[in-house]
């Protein structure tokens, strides 16, 4: 039974990845006079990227038959709502000042346009899968001190310049003519004439390189900043390894050498520090079902990140392959539920747990339930705003079916494998029946202080790169340098592991044997720093505003930070578990 299910999941992955590589089924080859697909997508405030609306929510000239494009799952998740544009740009056909329509704007339509211009609305369209942006209008402020006297104009004349190579469209540029505008300053009816021109120019750029300019636009002004980020991370890791190496050479090695050389001495001498905890250091933690679930979900987050970054390095996520990344995230998250089920149940059985089904249920909901609750709240906000960010009912049903028919079976399948391949917990020391009392600790050894200290260095590793990531996700930058991002991610994992080991050692030297949860919390504390940085980015590095944009930003950043907390907490815990095992396997104890 398990083999067909595994084959089905593997086939689904291969088909999904095949779909990701191809952005469009068409050949993108045209003859003179052929219709080239031209879609109007969305409009919205330039500084609030999540607050987007359908193109024809504004009173533009509408075609007689308003036809919508059938969208993929990823396009809907991305907030795209593609409809055929009112412009007709046939291949190699020049057009000189063609009128789309003449219409008399009502007072309500004028007010609607004025509000859009005041909020710096932009228009996004796609021509043969090439993205186009243009601002809706302009505000005249020069020489006017009173904002109530500003003049608001919408552009009514678009000039399209299209570059071609043989039978391929290579590039499209759009310009506005500032002399052709409609004044929408006052609440009165306005006569507006919307028109456009088209000019075709030949170029030598091959079709395979037409997206290169978007990839280049993703780089910052100085690529050296990214290399400085990696160098900074490497220096941080070197300092950490040097400190841990000094601890091992000067302290641990000396203690272990004495214990190994003189067994009678070690028996008679009163044990202090970490050596006195050999009978309690492997005592199972409290709430082991919760720890197992958190570790299982964190392992899944780690698997998702590794797969996504590997696909990015391989070039799967090309600029403006609409919806590819959201689709990949949904499918990969559902499939890697098997990783969560396996790691949760296998570790839970090592801790001699018996209620593995309850633990597995907790694993399935420990991250997905907060995410779903956040999504339903934000989707309700988007519905009230009439934004394209609101997912339609059909898309919600598809996502729920993926979760029920793919994620949950994968979770259960992984749990079955984990249950069958369970093993005993490998502890080099026997655990005593009576737990040792933990001595009172100073304030700087409490959980909150150690979490604050443990998260500083790992966050410093990603601090520089984090700005460009947020500017891409919550702005209009394009991020394509996945190789650098993958290198920073590896450095982040190494730094988290080293910091967690250092914190665990300091805790053991204070004769505190309850390191299980502490190592997880210290490792995951970087997620809290990430959420704190989101406040700084929102208020200091961006111009986002409005209730909807604020809700979306902090709602989804909270979910991302929580996922990072689980992932890095898992890395910190397993690093500490390996360290503690190696440490206590070096001493002789009965």
Secondary structure, 3 states (H helix, E strand, C coil): CHHHHHHHHHHHHHHHHHHHHCCCCCCCCCCCCCECCEEEEEEEECCCCCCEEEHHHCCCCCCCCCCECCCCHHHHHCCCCCEECCCCCECCCCEEEEEEEEEEECHHHHHHHHHHHHCCEEEEEEECCEEEEEECEEEECCCCCCHHHCEEEEECEEEEEEEEECCEEEEEEEEECCCCEEECCCCCCEEEEEEEEEEEEECCCCHHHCCHHHHHCCCCCCCHHHHHHHHHHHHHHHHHHHHHHHHHHHHHHHHHHHHHHCHHHHHHCCCCHHHHHCCCCCCCCCCHHHHHHHHHHHHHHHHHHHHHHHHHHCCCCCCCCCCHHHHHHHHHHHHCHHHHHHHHHHHHHHCCCCCHHHHHHHHHHHCHHHHHHHHHHHHHHHHHHCCCCCCCHHHHHHHHHHHHHHHHHHHHHHHHHHHHCCCCCCCCCCCCCCCCCCCCCCHHHCHHHHHHHHHHHHHHHHHHHHHHHHHHHCCCCCCCCHHHHHHHHHHHHHHHHHHHHHHHHHHHHCCCCCCHHHHHHHHHHHHHHHHHHHHHHHHHHCCCCCHHHHHHHHHHHHHHHHHHHHHHHHHHHHHHHHHHHHHHCCCCCC
